């Protein structure tokens, strides 16, 4: 909201964060459905679509920077506008491809090699922050400015706790997350902290 964040109890938080707490974005889900998948009124259901708990998304959610990057105005993260610059890669190859972007050896749609040198493979929570659970195929806000966004699995930099030969993936078709062997070939979508 203007002048702060609306919290679940309806109050408005005017500071950046409450000490000891990290703000959590709402899921994006605005409707409610019964166990048969039929749309129902959200009143008194306890569903996510009723409470819409969490920090409201800014409008606009994304800003195109004109250099092949997009800033997420909710998280302050910059993403490559081309969400499929590298094709499918193993986990190690994904990390190498991001390093090649940092070294200026790789160009992507609308992105000039060497523009930034601090790209990384996102962690699982960073890429999940893009997911709009009210959308499907892709599970991202309507009108997003990304190009070549695939409704498939994207690598994260987050290794599984056990077994550690697996890493987390996020499916941009529906927002699912799971772990797979690092030798599996999946998509790569670099991120960086906005300046």
Residue pairs with C-beta under 8 A, 6 or more apart in sequence:
1 12
1 56
3 12
3 14
4 12
4 13
4 14
4 15
5 12
5 13
5 23
5 55
5 56
6 12
6 13
6 55
6 56
7 13
7 55
8 51
8 53
8 54
17 23
23 54
23 55
24 53
24 54
24 55
25 54
25 55
25 57
25 74
25 75
25 129
26 52
26 53
26 54
26 55
26 56
26 57
27 48
27 52
27 54
27 132
27 133
27 134
28 57
28 131
28 132
28 133
28 134
28 135
28 141
29 48
29 49
29 52
29 133
29 134
30 49
30 52
30 134
31 39
31 42
31 49
31 134
32 39
32 40
32 41
32 42
32 45
32 47
32 49
32 50
33 39
33 40
33 47
34 40
42 49
42 50
43 50
44 50
48 133
55 74
57 74
57 141
58 73
58 74
60 73
61 72
61 73
61 74
61 141
61 144
62 70
62 71
62 72
62 73
62 141
62 144
62 145
63 70
63 71
63 73
64 70
64 81
64 145
65 71
65 78
67 110
67 111
67 112
67 115
68 80
68 81
68 82
68 108
68 109
68 110
68 111
68 112
68 115
69 78
69 79
69 80
69 81
69 111
69 115
69 116
69 192
70 78
70 79
70 80
70 81
70 145
70 146
71 77
71 78
71 194
72 78
72 79
72 129
72 130
74 129
75 126
75 129
76 193
76 194
77 122
77 126
77 129
77 191
77 192
77 193
77 194
78 116
78 191
78 192
78 193
78 194
79 130
79 146
79 189
79 190
79 191
80 101
80 108
80 111
80 119
80 189
80 190
80 191
81 108
81 109
81 110
81 111
81 145
81 146
81 147
82 108
82 109
82 110
82 111
82 146
82 147
82 148
83 146
83 147
83 148
83 149
83 150
83 172
83 187
83 189
84 148
84 149
84 150
84 187
84 189
85 101
85 106
85 108
85 109
85 111
85 148
85 188
86 94
86 97
86 106
86 187
86 188
87 187
87 188
88 185
88 186
88 187
89 96
89 97
89 155
89 185
89 186
89 187
89 188
90 182
90 183
90 184
90 185
91 155
91 167
91 182
91 183
91 184
91 186
92 182
94 121
94 155
94 186
94 188
95 121
95 157
97 106
97 188
98 119
98 120
98 121
98 188
98 190
100 106
101 108
101 113
101 119
101 190
102 116
102 117
102 118
102 119
103 117
104 113
104 114
104 117
105 113
106 113
107 113
109 147
109 148
110 147
116 192
118 192
118 193
119 190
119 191
119 192
120 157
120 190
120 191
120 192
121 155
121 156
121 157
121 188
121 190
121 191
122 156
122 157
122 189
122 190
122 191
123 156
123 157
123 158
124 156
124 158
124 168
124 170
124 177
125 158
126 156
126 191
127 154
127 156
127 170
127 189
127 191
128 170
128 175
128 177
130 140
130 172
131 139
131 140
131 170
131 172
131 175
132 139
132 140
132 141
132 142
132 175
133 139
133 175
135 141
135 142
136 173
136 174
137 151
137 173
137 174
138 144
138 149
138 151
138 172
138 173
139 171
139 172
139 173
139 174
139 175
140 146
140 149
140 172
149 172
150 172
150 187
151 171
151 172
151 173
152 171
152 172
152 173
152 186
152 187
153 169
153 170
153 171
153 172
153 180
153 186
153 187
154 169
154 170
154 171
154 172
154 186
154 187
154 188
154 189
155 167
155 169
155 186
155 187
155 188
156 167
156 168
156 169
156 170
157 167
158 167
158 168
159 166
159 167
159 168
159 182
160 166
160 167
160 168
160 179
165 181
165 182
166 179
166 180
166 181
166 182
167 179
167 180
167 182
168 177
168 178
168 179
169 177
169 178
169 179
169 180
169 186
170 176
170 177
171 177
171 178
180 186
